[in-house]
Amino acid sequence: MRKLEQQLGSAIWLRDLSGYKAMKALLETDPRPDGVFCYSHPSAMGAMQAITECGLRVPQDVAVIGCGNVLQAQFFRVPLSSVDQNSAELGRSAGERAQSLIGHKMPRPKTILLKSKVIARESTIGRLRL
């Protein structure tokens, strides 16, 4: 793990080692998983590091998908598939909702559903394109 921390350096958004630790534990199970869904790109990066350290390949042995669709995901050694949560629309909607609360009584809770989509890249589909 110290090797991974040295490789990641001080970049804060890369310091989430939970994906690395969890993937190490998962790779010791029988049967070993053939795919993993990570809650964020930093956790997916850690999972991919653990997979390759064990001599396995992404996606041939273990497919990986992250959540958030950050710009950098397409530039990873194995481009990372991702769930795009429509962050721009989420921020716009939250901002409008916050503005509507200024100077008003607390309204009833409101459910707002936003469309998300899967961005398939090589970490799940290999070089095959959809």
WOURDA-V810968 format. One record per pair of residues at least 24 apart in sequence whose C-alpha atoms are under 10 Angstrom apart, sorted by sequence separation. I is the first residue (numbers start at 1). J is the second residue. D is the distance in whole Angstrom. If there is no record, write none. Layout:
<<I/J/D> <I/J/D>>
//
This chain:
<<16/40/9> <18/42/9> <19/43/4> <20/44/8> <22/46/9> <23/47/5> <26/50/10> <27/51/8> <34/58/10> <35/59/8> <41/65/8> <42/66/8> <43/67/9> <90/114/7> <16/41/9> <17/42/8> <18/43/6> <19/44/6> <20/45/8> <21/46/8> <22/47/7> <23/48/8> <24/49/9> <25/50/10> <26/51/10> <34/59/8> <35/60/10> <40/65/9> <41/66/5> <42/67/9> <89/114/8> <90/115/10> <16/42/6> <17/43/6> <18/44/9> <19/45/7> <20/46/4> <21/47/8> <23/49/9> <24/50/6> <34/60/9> <35/61/8> <36/62/7> <37/63/9> <38/64/7> <39/65/9> <40/66/5> <41/67/6> <89/115/9> <14/41/9> <15/42/7> <16/43/6> <17/44/9> <19/46/5> <20/47/5> <23/50/6> <24/51/8> <27/54/8> <34/61/6> <35/62/5> <36/63/6> <37/64/6> <38/65/6> <39/66/6> <40/67/5> <41/68/7> <87/114/9> <13/41/9> <14/42/5> <15/43/9> <16/44/9> <17/45/9> <18/46/7> <19/47/5> <20/48/8> <22/50/9> <23/51/7> <33/61/9> <34/62/4> <35/63/4> <36/64/5> <37/65/5> <38/66/5> <39/67/5> <40/68/6> <41/69/8> <45/73/9> <86/114/7> <13/42/7> <14/43/8> <16/45/9> <17/46/6> <18/47/8> <19/48/8> <20/49/7> <21/50/8> <24/53/9> <27/56/10> <32/61/9> <33/62/7> <34/63/6> <35/64/6> <36/65/7> <37/66/6> <38/67/7> <39/68/8> <40/69/9> <41/70/7> <44/73/10> <48/77/10> <85/114/8> <86/115/7> <87/116/9> <12/42/10> <13/43/10> <16/46/8> <17/47/9> <19/49/9> <20/50/5> <24/54/8> <32/62/9> <33/63/9> <34/64/9> <35/65/8> <36/66/9> <37/67/8> <40/70/9> <48/78/9> <85/115/7> <86/116/6> <14/45/8> <15/46/9> <19/50/8> <20/51/9> <41/72/9> <42/73/10> <45/76/9> <84/115/9> <85/116/5> <86/117/8> <14/46/9> <41/73/7> <45/77/10> <48/80/9> <84/116/6> <85/117/7> <45/78/10> <83/116/7> <84/117/5> <85/118/9> <83/117/6> <84/118/6> <27/62/10> <45/80/9> <82/117/8> <83/118/5> <84/119/7> <44/80/8> <82/118/6> <83/119/6> <44/81/10> <81/118/7> <82/119/5> <83/120/9> <8/46/10> <44/82/10> <81/119/6> <82/120/7> <41/80/8> <80/119/9> <81/120/5> <82/121/8> <41/81/10> <80/120/8> <81/121/4> <41/82/8> <79/120/9> <80/121/6> <81/122/7> <82/123/9> <4/46/8> <40/82/9> <41/83/10> <79/121/6> <80/122/6> <81/123/6> <82/124/9> <39/82/10> <40/83/9> <78/121/8> <79/122/5> <80/123/5> <81/124/6> <37/81/10> <38/82/9> <39/83/9> <78/122/6> <79/123/6> <80/124/8> <81/125/8> <4/49/8> <37/82/9> <38/83/10> <74/119/10> <77/122/10> <78/123/6> <79/124/9> <80/125/10> <4/50/9> <37/83/10> <76/122/10> <77/123/10> <78/124/9> <74/121/7> <76/123/10> <79/126/9> <68/116/10> <69/117/10> <73/121/9> <74/122/9> <78/126/9> <79/127/10> <1/50/9> <4/53/10> <69/118/9> <74/123/10> <78/127/10> <68/118/10> <69/119/8> <67/118/9> <66/118/10> <67/119/10> <65/118/9> <66/119/10> <65/119/9> <65/120/8> <65/121/9> <64/121/10> <65/122/10> <66/123/9> <64/122/9> <65/123/7> <63/122/9> <64/123/5> <65/124/7> <63/123/6> <64/124/6> <62/123/9> <63/124/5> <64/125/10> <60/122/10> <62/124/8> <63/125/8> <59/122/7> <60/123/9> <63/126/9> <58/122/8> <59/123/5> <60/124/8> <58/123/6> <59/124/5> <60/125/9> <57/123/9> <58/124/8> <59/125/7> <60/126/7> <58/125/9> <59/126/6> <58/126/8> <59/127/10> <48/123/9> <35/123/10> <36/124/10> <35/124/8>>
//
